[in-house]
Amino acid sequence: MKQLIVLALIGIFLAGCASSAEKKERDNLAIAEKYMKAVETKNISVIDSLLADNYMGYGPSVGDSINKEGAILNTKFLMENFYESFEYTRHQEVAVTLKEGRAMGDWVLNWAYLTIKYKDGRGPVHVWVNIVYRIENGKIMFSRTFYNEADVLRQLGYTTVPPDYYQ
């Protein structure tokens, strides 16, 4: 009988741990989804509230990086001057916690189909985007964005010319 009680207590403990981890993942997914919705609705104050003070964003190009202040200013400028709308469709998010290694922490991986319309009538542009968020203390502290910049430019009518083309 004592063994059954001990096994039951262990089971309850493990179930509590699992539900705590699942709640953390749900919370992290909600943060990423709230961030995406804030971008779609051009809600700068919500974007500001979701980024950690020490936030750093990287990508899509190798040398691209931006801190929180720059991200807020850049997003506000682009929303006011260039982008009519952002629409995330067919998006999927996955939350994962890595318990060891260089990338230890809580992550949300986002895959989305994004449609961008421009204020000057260009577009719309359709692009597959992958964004990886590191969540800490309920805030986005890191992001890395991947998308095909050349495809976006092609959709806007740009062409690529090799450097020696005119020589």
C-alpha positions as CSV (number, residue, x, y, z in Angstrom):
1,M,0.0,0.0,0.0
2,K,2.8,2.4,0.9
3,Q,4.4,1.7,-2.6
4,L,1.1,2.7,-4.3
5,I,1.0,6.0,-2.3
6,V,4.6,6.8,-3.1
7,L,4.0,6.0,-6.8
8,A,0.9,8.2,-6.8
9,L,2.8,11.1,-5.2
10,I,5.6,10.7,-7.8
11,G,3.0,10.7,-10.6
12,I,1.3,13.8,-9.2
13,F,4.7,15.5,-8.9
14,L,5.7,14.6,-12.5
15,A,2.3,15.7,-13.8
16,G,2.7,19.0,-12.0
17,C,6.2,19.5,-13.5
18,A,4.8,18.7,-17.0
19,S,1.9,21.1,-16.7
20,S,4.3,23.8,-15.4
21,A,6.5,23.3,-18.5
22,E,3.5,23.3,-20.8
23,K,2.2,26.5,-19.2
24,K,5.6,28.2,-19.8
25,E,5.5,27.1,-23.4
26,R,1.9,28.4,-23.8
27,D,2.9,31.7,-22.2
28,N,5.9,32.0,-24.6
29,L,3.8,31.2,-27.6
30,A,1.3,33.9,-26.5
31,I,4.1,36.5,-26.3
32,A,5.3,35.7,-29.9
33,E,1.7,35.8,-31.2
34,K,1.0,39.0,-29.4
35,Y,4.1,40.5,-30.9
36,M,3.1,39.4,-34.4
37,K,-0.4,40.9,-33.9
38,A,1.2,44.2,-32.7
39,V,3.2,44.3,-35.9
40,E,0.1,43.7,-38.0
41,T,-1.9,46.4,-36.2
42,K,1.1,48.8,-36.1
43,N,0.9,49.0,-32.3
44,I,4.2,50.4,-31.3
45,S,3.4,50.6,-27.6
46,V,2.7,46.8,-27.5
47,I,5.9,46.1,-29.5
48,D,7.8,48.2,-27.0
49,S,6.2,46.4,-24.0
50,L,7.2,43.0,-25.4
51,L,10.8,43.7,-26.1
52,A,13.3,43.3,-23.2
53,D,15.4,46.4,-22.5
54,N,18.5,44.5,-23.6
55,Y,16.8,43.1,-26.7
56,M,19.0,42.4,-29.8
57,G,17.6,41.5,-33.2
58,Y,19.6,40.0,-36.0
59,G,19.0,39.4,-39.7
60,P,18.0,38.9,-42.3
61,S,21.5,39.8,-43.7
62,V,24.6,38.6,-41.9
63,G,25.6,42.0,-40.7
64,D,22.2,43.2,-39.6
65,S,21.7,43.9,-35.9
66,I,19.5,46.2,-33.9
67,N,18.8,47.0,-30.3
68,K,15.4,47.8,-28.7
69,E,15.6,51.5,-29.2
70,G,16.6,51.1,-32.9
71,A,14.0,48.4,-33.4
72,I,11.2,50.7,-32.1
73,L,12.4,53.7,-34.1
74,N,12.9,51.7,-37.3
75,T,9.5,49.9,-37.0
76,K,7.7,53.2,-36.3
77,F,9.5,54.9,-39.3
78,L,8.7,52.0,-41.7
79,M,5.0,51.8,-40.6
80,E,4.5,55.6,-40.9
81,N,6.3,56.0,-44.2
82,F,6.5,52.8,-46.2
83,Y,4.2,49.9,-45.2
84,E,0.5,50.1,-45.7
85,S,-0.1,46.7,-44.0
86,F,1.6,43.5,-42.8
87,E,-0.5,40.3,-42.8
88,Y,0.8,37.1,-41.3
89,T,-1.1,34.1,-42.7
90,R,-0.4,30.4,-42.5
91,H,1.8,30.9,-39.5
92,Q,2.9,28.2,-37.1
93,E,4.8,28.6,-33.8
94,V,6.6,26.1,-31.8
95,A,7.9,26.6,-28.2
96,V,11.0,24.8,-27.0
97,T,13.2,24.9,-24.0
98,L,16.9,24.0,-24.3
99,K,18.3,23.0,-21.0
100,E,22.0,23.1,-21.9
101,G,24.5,24.4,-24.4
102,R,25.1,27.8,-26.0
103,A,21.5,28.2,-26.9
104,M,20.2,27.3,-23.5
105,G,16.8,29.0,-22.7
106,D,13.3,29.4,-23.9
107,W,12.7,29.8,-27.6
108,V,9.7,30.3,-29.9
109,L,10.2,29.4,-33.5
110,N,7.8,31.0,-36.0
111,W,7.2,30.1,-39.6
112,A,4.9,32.5,-41.5
113,Y,3.7,33.6,-44.9
114,L,3.8,37.4,-44.9
115,T,2.0,39.8,-47.2
116,I,3.3,43.3,-47.3
117,K,1.5,46.2,-49.0
118,Y,3.2,49.5,-49.5
119,K,1.8,53.0,-49.2
120,D,3.1,54.0,-52.6
121,G,1.0,51.2,-54.2
122,R,3.9,48.8,-54.9
123,G,3.3,45.1,-54.2
124,P,1.9,43.3,-52.5
125,V,5.0,41.3,-51.7
126,H,4.6,37.7,-50.5
127,V,7.4,36.2,-48.5
128,W,8.0,33.2,-46.3
129,V,9.6,34.3,-43.0
130,N,11.2,32.4,-40.2
131,I,11.8,34.2,-36.9
132,V,13.4,32.7,-33.9
133,Y,12.6,34.5,-30.5
134,R,14.4,33.9,-27.2
135,I,12.0,34.7,-24.4
136,E,13.2,35.5,-20.9
137,N,11.1,36.8,-18.0
138,G,8.1,37.3,-20.3
139,K,9.9,39.4,-22.8
140,I,11.6,38.9,-26.2
141,M,15.3,39.4,-25.6
142,F,16.6,38.1,-28.9
143,S,15.4,37.5,-32.4
144,R,16.9,36.2,-35.6
145,T,14.9,36.8,-38.8
146,F,15.3,34.8,-42.0
147,Y,13.7,35.6,-45.4
148,N,14.7,35.8,-49.0
149,E,15.5,39.5,-49.5
150,A,16.3,38.9,-53.2
151,D,12.8,37.5,-53.8
152,V,11.2,40.5,-52.1
153,L,13.2,42.9,-54.3
154,R,12.4,40.9,-57.4
155,Q,8.6,41.2,-56.6
156,L,9.1,44.9,-56.3
157,G,10.6,45.1,-59.8
158,Y,14.3,45.2,-59.0
159,T,16.9,43.3,-61.0
160,T,20.3,42.1,-60.1
161,V,23.2,43.1,-62.3
162,P,26.7,41.6,-61.9
163,P,29.4,44.2,-61.1
164,D,31.2,43.7,-64.4
165,Y,28.1,43.8,-66.5
166,Y,28.7,47.3,-67.8
167,Q,32.4,47.1,-68.3
